[in-house]
Amino acid sequence: MGERERIDEMTRLVGRLRDALEQNVRLEVDAVTARMVRLGSTLPLKYRAGELIAGASRQGPEGTRLAELYLDRCYRLCGEQYEGLAEIDREIARLESGT
């Protein structure tokens, strides 16, 4: 599986994780998170998979937004589309700092 396919799978898993969090299904959250950790360990560090997982695991709209930003970041890096990455990183930092 290439990098793009692994990012696509991570995107599907983020969707499942967000659904499980909204429905408060702890077993599904744990299962999906474990699968994401395994998949994330196969991605290069530049994708910051651990941070993606942590952000997507946050409750509420903030977690949803972090997941969107991290996935957008991953796809831009994979496609070597660097324009806008600094803005994404700034928004991620703002959300993670709580300001």
N, C-alpha and C positions, 0 to 999 in steps of 0.2 A: 504494500500500500504506500503510495507516494505521499508527500507532505500535504498536498491539496486534499487528497482523500481523507487523510487523518484529521485535517482541520474541518472538513465537511462532517465527519463523524463526531468530532468534538461539538460542533454546532447542534447536531441532533441530540446529543447527550445533554447539552445545556438546556435545550427545550424540555427534555424529560425531567431534568433536575428542577427547573423552575415550576413545572406543573406539580411535581411531588411536594415542593416546598409550599405552594399555595394550598394544596389539599392536606398538608400536614401528615404525609405518609412517610414516617421515619425510616422504615425498612427500605423503601424505594429510594429515598434520599441517600441512604448509606450505600446501597448497591450501585446506584448511578455514580456517586462520588468515587467509589473504589474503581469503577471502570474508567472514569475520567483520569484518575491518577495514573493508572497503568498506561493509558493511551498518551497522556501528557508526557510521561517519561520517555516516550519514543520521539518526541518532537525536539528540535534544537532549542536551546535556551532563549534565543531571540524572541520566541513566541510567548514567553513568560506564562507557561501553562499553569503553574502553581498559583500564580496571581489571578489568572482567569478563573480557576476553580474556586478560589477564595472569594472573589468578587461575585461570581454567579451564585454562590452559596448564601449570600446575604439576603435577608428577608426584605420584602417590599420593593417599591419602585427603584430604590437606589441599587439593589442587587441586579434588577433587570437592566438598568442603564449601564452598570459596570460590565455586565455580560456582553451587551451590545457593543460597547466600546472596545473591549478586549478582542472580541471576534472580528470586528472591523479592522482592528490593528493587525491581527493575524493574517487576514486575507490581503491586506495591503502589502505586508511584508512578503508573503508568498508570491504575490504578483509583481513584486519589485516596484510598487507604486508608493513612493515615499512622500509624495505631496500630502500634506495634512496630518502626517504622523505626529508632529510636534503638538498640534492642537489636541489630538486625541490623548496624547500623554499628559497634557496639562489638565484636561477634563478628568481623566482617571485620577490624577494626583489630587485634584480638588475634591472629588467624591470620596476618595480614600481618607483624606485628612478630615473630612467632615465640615469643611468650610463652604 
